[in-house]
Amino acid sequence: MTVFLRAHDISLDLPLDLQRAGADGAGFKSALGGSVRRYARVLSQIDFAAHEGDRIAVMGLNGAGKTTLLRVLNGAFPPSRGSVERHGSVQSLLNSMLGFSEYASVAENILLRGTAMGLRRRQLEAVASDILEFAGLRDRASYRLHTLSAGQRTRLGFAISTAVQPDILLMDEWIGTGDAAFIERARDRMLGRFHNSRIVVLASHGTDLQKRLCNKALVLDQGRMRHFGDIDQGMAIYREIVAGASAELRAQAVAQDPLLFGDTRGLIERISVRGRTVEVEGWAIGEHGREVEVLRVELDGLSQVLERFDRVGRDDVLRAMGKRAGRFGFRFTVDHEHAIDAGGIAARLRVSAGRNVGQLSLPLGMAPGGVVEAA
């Protein structure tokens, strides 16, 4: 049997129920004003085909539509436009708690959760014993779900979700919670299910994991597909998207994937404000101990990329980093269109550093004892 997964020009609109504003726009009258339904387009122009052997990494910032796309692919959300073709059994690892009932027994919840996954009762009855054994809950089959601890529920949900080997596996996240012994067994099973599936779509915030396991990338940017194909090219495009995002979104992306842009380090040591001008001094050392080539400055609506700035030799940085040579200090001046308020500027000013605009670090922190001057 030939297994494939195809998305034909998918778009998805989801409803938003907004409170109707009253005459004063707020308050008690507004609360009685009823609601208005609007639709927001969360996915658009998604078009790709996956064949046997494909391991597809879905990449994108928070809110880009990764999980929503998986829900469209597994049939939970019918597309507003376009269609999905699936040939082969499909299994989704999106929410292992979906379909549980608090007051049903563990054994009954195996049937409930399994049915929510699309499995047949005969399949579930055949694997029920293995599920209880893997979850370590054989002696609690008759217990009601609400009597289990959070860890026991996690084990049960995972055991049910991975009980049957599918042809097409849709995964939102890799296993990462639970006690150490369970995590080891869960990862072994996850790898088994991953490698034995004929097609896998993996949405994860860890590009290192995706690079090791996947051969293709699907990159989403605000619900649109920016790339489908080569994994290295996809990762480069994803880095560009992260580098061009707001400081908050970049911080979220790097916090979830610390090695996304390597191990650039540095500090801001002096900020000097004079009217509409700010001068900044500090140091930064890039990935593999190299000098940084680009700085990005963000302040009160200003966003500027600097490829030319003063490079300063810093013996103290060389000694601290065990380097023999290199100019890792920097100094630059930028002008704002308005007068700059020096109050709280250390928190408002964000300086990122890297080898290029597609590999910028998180904003550098302020050095302990750093100086802020205002003329």
C-alpha positions, 0 to 999 in steps of 0.5 A: 500500500502506498502511503502519502499525505497531501495538502492542497492550497489549505486555508483555515478561518477560525471564529472569534466571538468579540464583545459588542461595545456599548454606548460608552465602549466599556463597563456594564452597558458593554457587558450587556451588548452581546457578542459579534462573531468575526473570523480570523485567517490562521492558515493560508496557502499551505500546499505540499506533498509528503511521501514514504520516507519523509520526515518533515520538521514544522518550524515557526515562531509561537503563534505561527500556526504549527499545532493548528496545521497538525490539527488540520492534517489529522482532520480535527479542523476541516480547512476553510479552503483546499483539502487534505488527502491521507492514504494510510493510518494516521496517529497524532501526538498533540494532546495526550489528555484529550478525551479523558473523563475524570470520573471514569476508570483508568480502563474506561479511559483507555477506551475513551481516549483511544476512541478520540484518537480514531482507534477501534474498540477491537484494537484498544482491547488488544493493547489495553494490557500493554498500555497499563503495563507501560504506564505502570498502572496495572494495579489501578485499572479500576481506579477513577482517573481523578485519583491519579497523580499528574505524573500517572496521568501523563504516563497513561496518556502517553501509553495510549497515544503510542500504543499502535504503530501508525503509517503517518505520525503527526507530533507536536512535541517530543516527550520531556516530562515524567520521572527519569525511568519513564522518560527513558522508556518513553523516548525509546518507544517514541523513537521506535514509533518515529522510525517505523512510521512511513511519514512523520510530521514533527512540530517542535521548538527544538531545531537541533532535534529536527535537524537530527531526525528530519530530512525536510522542513516546512516553515510557517510565518504568521500562518503562511508557508514560507518554505517546504523542502530542504531542511538546511534551507528551511532552518536558514529561513526560520533563523531569518524569521526569528532574527527579524521578529520583535525582541520578545518573540526572539527571546521566546524562540531562543528560550525554547531553543537555546542553540538556535543562534549558537552561543554568542555572549556579551554585555552592555557596559555604558549607555550615554544619552544626549538629546536624540543621540545614544552612545553604547559601549560593551563587548560581545563574542560570537559562536566558536569564539569569533568576532561578531559582524552585525549589531541590531539596536532597538529602542522606543520604536527604533530598529537599526542594523549596524554592520559598521561600528567601532571595534575595540581591543579588550585585554580583559575579555581576551583573558576571561575567554582564554583568547590570544587575539581579537577585538571583541569590544564595540562602541556605536552611536545611533540617533532617534527621531525624538529626544530620548528619555534616559530613565529606564533606558537600560531596560528599553535598549536592546542590542543583539549581536551575531555573525549576520542578520540571520544569526543574532543573539538574544539582547545583551544584558547590562553589566553589573555596575554598568553606567548610564549617563545623561547630559 
